[in-house]
Amino acid sequence: MISLKKYIDALGSDPLRNCETEDEPLARVIVGYRNTLNEIGNCSMDACPGLGKDLKKHLGRLADGLTPQVSLKILEATEIDVRKQLQDWGERAAAHYRKKASEVKEILIVMAQTADSVGVRDVRCAQQINDVTTRLKTIANLEDLTEIRASIEKSAKDLKSSVDRMIEEGTAAIDRLRMEMTGFQTKLEEAEQIASSDSLTGLRSRLSVEGQIETRMMAARPFCIAILDIDEFKTVNDQYGHVVGDELLQMFSAELKSRCRSTDMVGRWGGDEFILLLDGEFSAAKGQIERIKEWVCGNYTVHGKSGPMKLRVDASIGLAGSRRGESMNALLARADAEMYRHKAASRAKAYQSGQ
C-alpha cells in the first residue's frame, strides 16, 4: 500500500492548502487510494468469501471518508486503520483455511477407513454365505433324513449367524461414522464461531451483527441498535502505543459484555467503535444504555512500559430504534449521527470546563 503520509511530506509543508479539485496532484492520489481500497475489498471477497464481506465494508467506509478536502489527521488515521484491518484479515483468513484443510483431510481419512471396514466385512460375510450355499447343495445327494435334517439345521444356524454379524457390524460402522460426523459438525460450528468473532476482543464481528440486524428486520420485531465510540482513543495509541491500546479495548469489551443481557448482542464495529443490538422498545433500551454507560466508563488499569497505570475512559453512544420499512443502512446512519452528536456535545462541555 502507498503511504499517504510519506507522499504528503514529500509535497511540502502544507500540501492540502490548495487541494480544491481533483486536478491537483494530491487529489489524484487520494482518488487512486480510494479506488485501491475498494478493489482490495473486492479481492478479499474472492479470496475468502466467508471473511471478505466484513473487510470490504470497512474499507469502503474508509474510502467514502476520503475527499480532496480531507484533513491530514484523517488521512493518517485512515492509513493506520487500513494497515490494521489488512493485518487482522490476513491472520484470520490464514487460520480459517488452515482449519478447513485439516477438516477435509480428517473427513477423507474417516471415509476411507469406513469403506475399508465395510469391504472387509462384506468379503468375510460373502464367504460364510457361500459355505452355507455349498452345504445346502449337498443335501440333494443325502439319503438319510436324519443327516439331511442335521445339515439343514446347521446351515440355517450358520446363515442366521452370518446375517446377525452383518447387521451388527453394519450398525457399528454406521454408529462410528455418525459419531465422527457429529465431531466434524462440532468443529464446523466452532469454525463458524471463530469466523463470526472479532479476533482481538472476542465480541461478535461486524458481519455477524449485520446478519442479526437483517434477521430481526425480516421478523418485524422491535429492536434498537447502539453505536458506542471511545472518546479520544487515538490519544491512547499515540501516547502509550498500540499494545496498551489493544489491552484497553479488551478490558473495555469485557466490561461492556458483562453489563448486557444474555439476549443482547455485543459486537466490535471497527477500531474503537462497538455496536449493541438490543431487543425491545426504544424507551427500555434507552434506560439500559444509560446504565451501561455509567458502568463501562471510568478508570481502567493497564500495563504500560513503566508498569501499571490508570487511564480514564469515556464513551459517546448513539441509540436508534427500528422503524418499519427502514433499511439497515438508514438505521445505522441514525445511530451513528446520534453518537457523533453526543461526542460533539462532550467536546464542547470539556472545552468550556477548560476555559
C-alpha positions as CSV (number, residue, x, y, z in Angstrom):
1,M,0.0,0.0,0.0
2,I,1.2,3.5,-0.8
3,S,2.0,5.6,2.3
4,L,-0.1,8.8,2.1
5,K,1.8,10.4,4.9
6,K,5.1,9.9,3.1
7,Y,3.7,11.3,-0.1
8,I,2.2,14.3,1.7
9,D,5.5,15.0,3.5
10,A,7.2,15.0,0.1
11,L,4.8,17.6,-1.3
12,G,5.8,20.2,1.2
13,S,4.7,21.9,4.4
14,D,1.0,22.5,3.5
15,P,0.0,20.2,0.6
16,L,-3.7,20.3,1.4
17,R,-4.0,24.0,1.4
18,N,-4.8,24.4,-2.3
19,C,-6.2,20.9,-2.9
20,E,-9.6,22.0,-4.0
21,T,-10.2,20.0,-7.2
22,E,-9.4,16.5,-8.5
23,D,-6.9,18.0,-10.9
24,E,-4.4,18.7,-8.0
25,P,-1.6,16.0,-7.7
26,L,-2.6,15.1,-4.1
27,A,-6.3,14.9,-5.0
28,R,-5.5,12.4,-7.8
29,V,-3.5,10.3,-5.3
30,I,-6.5,10.3,-2.9
31,V,-8.8,9.2,-5.6
32,G,-6.4,6.5,-6.6
33,Y,-6.1,5.4,-2.9
34,R,-9.9,5.2,-2.6
35,N,-10.1,3.1,-5.7
36,T,-7.4,0.8,-4.3
37,L,-9.2,0.4,-1.0
38,N,-12.4,-0.6,-2.9
39,E,-10.5,-3.0,-5.1
40,I,-8.8,-4.7,-2.1
41,G,-12.3,-5.2,-0.6
42,N,-13.5,-6.9,-3.8
43,C,-10.4,-9.1,-3.9
44,S,-10.9,-10.1,-0.3
45,M,-14.4,-11.4,-1.3
46,D,-12.9,-13.6,-4.0
47,A,-10.0,-14.8,-1.7
48,C,-12.1,-15.7,1.3
49,P,-15.9,-15.1,0.9
50,G,-16.6,-16.0,4.5
51,L,-14.4,-13.2,5.9
52,G,-14.1,-10.8,3.0
53,K,-17.5,-9.1,3.3
54,D,-16.6,-7.5,6.6
55,L,-13.3,-6.2,5.3
56,K,-14.9,-4.9,2.1
57,K,-17.5,-2.9,4.0
58,H,-14.9,-1.4,6.4
59,L,-12.5,-0.4,3.6
60,G,-15.5,1.0,1.6
61,R,-16.4,3.1,4.6
62,L,-12.9,4.4,4.9
63,A,-12.8,5.2,1.2
64,D,-16.0,7.1,1.4
65,G,-14.5,9.4,4.0
66,L,-11.6,10.4,1.8
67,T,-12.2,13.6,-0.3
68,P,-9.8,16.1,-1.9
69,Q,-10.6,18.4,1.1
70,V,-9.9,15.8,3.8
71,S,-7.6,16.8,6.7
72,L,-4.1,15.5,7.3
73,K,-5.2,14.0,10.6
74,I,-7.9,11.9,8.9
75,L,-5.5,10.7,6.2
76,E,-3.0,9.5,8.8
77,A,-5.8,7.8,10.9
78,T,-7.1,6.1,7.7
79,E,-3.7,4.7,6.8
80,I,-3.2,3.3,10.3
81,D,-6.7,1.8,10.2
82,V,-6.2,0.2,6.8
83,R,-2.9,-1.4,7.8
84,K,-4.5,-2.9,11.0
85,Q,-7.6,-4.1,9.1
86,L,-5.5,-5.9,6.4
87,Q,-3.2,-7.5,9.0
88,D,-6.1,-8.7,11.1
89,W,-8.0,-10.0,8.0
90,G,-4.8,-11.8,6.8
91,E,-4.3,-13.6,10.1
92,R,-8.0,-14.6,10.3
93,A,-8.1,-15.8,6.6
94,A,-4.9,-17.9,7.1
95,A,-6.3,-19.5,10.2
96,H,-9.7,-20.1,8.5
97,Y,-8.1,-22.0,5.6
98,R,-5.7,-24.0,7.7
99,K,-8.7,-25.3,9.7
100,K,-10.7,-26.1,6.6
101,A,-7.8,-28.0,5.1
102,S,-7.4,-30.0,8.3
103,E,-11.1,-30.8,8.5
104,V,-11.2,-32.0,4.8
105,K,-8.2,-34.3,5.5
106,E,-9.9,-35.8,8.5
107,I,-13.1,-36.4,6.7
108,L,-11.3,-38.2,3.8
109,I,-9.5,-40.4,6.3
110,V,-12.7,-41.4,8.1
111,M,-14.4,-42.1,4.8
112,A,-11.5,-44.3,3.6
113,Q,-11.5,-46.2,7.0
114,T,-15.2,-46.8,6.8
115,A,-15.1,-48.0,3.2
116,D,-12.3,-50.4,4.1
117,S,-14.1,-51.8,7.1
118,V,-17.3,-52.3,5.1
119,G,-15.3,-54.0,2.3
120,V,-13.6,-56.4,4.8
121,R,-16.9,-57.2,6.4
122,D,-18.6,-57.9,3.1
123,V,-15.9,-60.3,1.9
124,R,-16.0,-62.3,5.2
125,C,-19.8,-62.5,5.2
126,A,-19.9,-63.4,1.5
127,Q,-17.5,-66.3,2.2
128,Q,-19.7,-67.5,5.1
129,I,-22.9,-67.4,2.9
130,N,-21.0,-69.2,0.1
131,D,-20.1,-72.0,2.5
132,V,-23.8,-72.3,3.6
133,T,-24.9,-72.4,-0.1
134,T,-22.4,-75.1,-0.9
135,R,-23.6,-77.2,2.1
136,L,-27.2,-76.8,1.0
137,K,-26.4,-78.1,-2.5
138,T,-25.1,-81.3,-1.0
139,I,-28.4,-82.1,0.7
140,A,-29.8,-83.4,-2.6
141,N,-27.1,-86.1,-2.5
142,L,-28.0,-87.2,1.0
143,E,-30.3,-90.2,1.6
144,D,-30.5,-90.3,5.4
145,L,-33.3,-88.0,6.6
146,T,-31.6,-87.5,9.9
147,E,-28.4,-86.4,8.2
148,I,-30.5,-84.1,5.9
149,R,-32.2,-82.5,8.9
150,A,-28.9,-82.0,10.8
151,S,-27.4,-80.4,7.7
152,I,-30.3,-78.0,7.2
153,E,-30.3,-77.0,10.9
154,K,-26.6,-76.3,10.8
155,S,-26.9,-74.3,7.5
156,A,-29.8,-72.3,8.9
157,K,-27.8,-71.6,12.2
158,D,-24.7,-70.6,10.2
159,L,-26.8,-68.4,7.9
160,K,-28.5,-66.7,10.8
161,S,-25.2,-66.1,12.5
162,S,-23.7,-64.6,9.3
163,V,-26.7,-62.3,8.8
164,D,-26.7,-61.3,12.5
165,R,-23.0,-60.5,12.2
166,M,-23.6,-58.4,9.1
167,I,-26.3,-56.4,10.9
168,E,-24.2,-56.0,14.0
169,E,-21.0,-54.9,12.1
170,G,-23.1,-52.7,9.8
171,T,-24.7,-51.0,12.7
172,A,-21.4,-50.5,14.4
173,A,-19.9,-49.0,11.3
174,I,-22.8,-46.6,10.9
175,D,-22.5,-45.6,14.6
176,R,-18.8,-44.9,14.2
177,L,-19.5,-42.8,11.1
178,R,-22.3,-41.0,12.8
179,M,-20.0,-40.2,15.8
180,E,-17.3,-39.0,13.6
181,M,-19.7,-36.7,11.6
182,T,-21.0,-35.4,14.9
183,G,-17.5,-34.4,15.8
184,F,-17.0,-32.7,12.4
185,Q,-20.3,-30.9,12.9
186,T,-19.0,-29.5,16.2
187,K,-15.7,-28.5,14.6
188,L,-17.6,-26.7,11.8
189,E,-19.7,-24.9,14.3
190,E,-16.6,-23.8,16.2
191,A,-15.0,-22.6,12.9
192,E,-18.2,-20.6,12.2
193,Q,-18.0,-19.1,15.7
194,I,-14.4,-18.1,15.1
195,A,-15.2,-16.5,11.7
196,S,-18.1,-14.6,13.3
197,S,-16.0,-13.3,16.2
198,D,-13.6,-10.3,16.5
199,S,-10.1,-11.7,16.9
200,L,-8.9,-9.1,19.4
201,T,-11.9,-8.7,21.7
202,G,-13.8,-12.0,21.2
203,L,-17.0,-10.0,20.6
204,R,-19.2,-10.6,17.6
205,S,-17.8,-9.3,14.3
206,R,-19.4,-6.6,12.3
207,L,-20.6,-9.0,9.7
208,S,-22.2,-11.2,12.3
209,V,-24.1,-8.3,13.9
210,E,-25.3,-7.1,10.5
211,G,-26.7,-10.6,9.8
212,Q,-28.6,-10.5,13.1
213,I,-30.0,-7.0,12.3
214,E,-31.3,-8.3,8.9
215,T,-32.9,-11.3,10.7
216,R,-34.7,-9.0,13.1
217,M,-35.9,-6.7,10.4
218,M,-37.4,-9.6,8.5
219,A,-39.1,-10.8,11.7
220,A,-40.6,-7.3,12.2
221,R,-39.8,-7.4,15.9
222,P,-39.0,-4.2,17.7
223,F,-35.3,-3.7,18.5
224,C,-32.7,-1.0,18.9
225,I,-29.0,-0.6,18.0
226,A,-26.5,1.5,19.8
227,I,-23.1,2.6,18.4
228,L,-20.5,3.3,21.0
229,D,-17.2,5.1,20.4
230,I,-14.4,5.5,23.0
231,D,-13.6,9.2,23.3
232,E,-10.0,10.3,22.5
233,F,-8.9,6.7,22.0
234,K,-6.3,7.7,19.4
235,T,-4.5,9.7,22.1
236,V,-4.0,6.4,24.0
237,N,-2.4,4.8,21.0
238,D,-0.3,7.9,20.2
239,Q,1.0,8.3,23.8
240,Y,1.3,4.7,25.1
241,G,1.4,2.6,21.9
242,H,-0.9,0.1,20.3
243,V,-0.2,-2.7,22.7
244,V,-1.7,-0.6,25.6
245,G,-4.5,0.4,23.3
246,D,-5.3,-3.2,22.5
247,E,-5.3,-4.1,26.2
248,L,-7.7,-1.3,26.9
249,L,-10.0,-2.4,24.1
250,Q,-10.0,-5.9,25.5
251,M,-10.8,-4.7,29.1
252,F,-13.5,-2.3,27.8
253,S,-15.1,-5.1,25.7
254,A,-15.2,-7.5,28.7
255,E,-16.9,-4.8,30.9
256,L,-19.3,-4.0,28.1
257,K,-20.4,-7.6,27.5
258,S,-20.8,-8.2,31.3
259,R,-23.3,-5.4,31.6
260,C,-25.5,-6.6,28.7
261,R,-28.4,-9.2,28.9
262,S,-28.0,-12.7,27.5
263,T,-30.4,-11.8,24.8
264,D,-28.4,-8.7,23.7
265,M,-25.7,-8.9,21.1
266,V,-22.4,-7.1,21.5
267,G,-20.0,-6.6,18.6
268,R,-16.9,-4.7,17.6
269,W,-17.8,-2.3,14.8
270,G,-14.2,-1.4,14.0
271,G,-11.3,0.3,15.7
272,D,-12.6,1.8,18.9
273,E,-16.3,1.6,17.9
274,F,-18.7,-1.0,19.3
275,I,-22.3,-1.9,18.4
276,L,-25.0,-3.2,20.7
277,L,-28.2,-5.0,19.4
278,L,-31.0,-4.8,22.0
279,D,-34.4,-6.5,21.7
280,G,-37.3,-4.4,22.7
281,E,-38.7,-0.9,22.5
282,F,-36.7,2.3,22.5
283,S,-37.7,3.5,25.9
284,A,-36.5,0.3,27.6
285,A,-33.3,0.3,25.6
286,K,-32.6,4.0,26.5
287,G,-32.6,3.2,30.2
288,Q,-30.4,0.2,29.7
289,I,-27.9,2.2,27.6
290,E,-27.6,4.8,30.4
291,R,-26.8,2.1,32.9
292,I,-24.2,0.5,30.6
293,K,-22.5,3.9,30.0
294,E,-22.4,4.5,33.7
295,W,-20.8,1.1,34.2
296,V,-18.2,0.9,31.4
297,C,-16.9,4.5,31.7
298,G,-14.4,5.2,34.4
299,N,-10.8,4.3,35.3
300,Y,-9.0,1.3,33.8
301,T,-5.7,-0.1,34.9
302,V,-3.4,-1.1,32.0
303,H,0.2,-2.2,31.8
304,G,2.4,0.5,30.3
305,K,6.2,0.4,29.7
306,S,6.9,1.6,33.3
307,G,4.3,-0.6,35.0
308,P,0.6,-0.4,35.8
309,M,-1.2,2.9,35.2
310,K,-4.7,4.2,35.3
311,L,-6.5,5.6,32.2
312,R,-9.8,7.5,32.3
313,V,-12.2,6.2,29.7
314,D,-15.3,8.0,28.5
315,A,-17.6,7.0,25.6
316,S,-20.2,8.5,23.3
317,I,-23.2,6.4,22.5
318,G,-25.8,6.8,19.8
319,L,-29.1,4.9,20.1
320,A,-31.7,4.3,17.4
321,G,-34.9,2.2,17.4
322,S,-36.0,0.2,14.4
323,R,-38.7,1.6,12.1
324,R,-41.0,-0.5,9.8
325,G,-39.8,-0.3,6.2
326,E,-36.4,1.3,7.1
327,S,-33.2,-0.1,5.6
328,M,-30.4,-1.3,7.8
329,N,-28.0,1.4,6.4
330,A,-30.6,4.1,7.3
331,L,-30.9,2.7,10.9
332,L,-27.2,2.5,11.3
333,A,-26.8,6.1,10.0
334,R,-29.3,7.4,12.6
335,A,-27.4,5.7,15.4
336,D,-24.1,6.9,14.0
337,A,-25.3,10.5,13.7
338,E,-26.7,10.4,17.3
339,M,-23.3,9.1,18.5
340,Y,-21.4,12.0,16.9
341,R,-23.9,14.4,18.3
342,H,-23.1,13.2,21.8
343,K,-19.4,13.3,21.0
344,A,-19.6,16.9,19.9
345,A,-21.5,17.8,23.0
346,S,-18.9,16.2,25.2
347,R,-16.1,18.0,23.5
348,A,-17.9,21.3,23.9
349,K,-18.5,20.7,27.6
350,A,-14.8,19.8,28.1
351,Y,-13.7,22.9,26.2
352,Q,-15.9,25.1,28.4
353,S,-14.7,23.4,31.6
354,G,-11.1,24.1,30.5
355,Q,-11.6,27.8,30.0
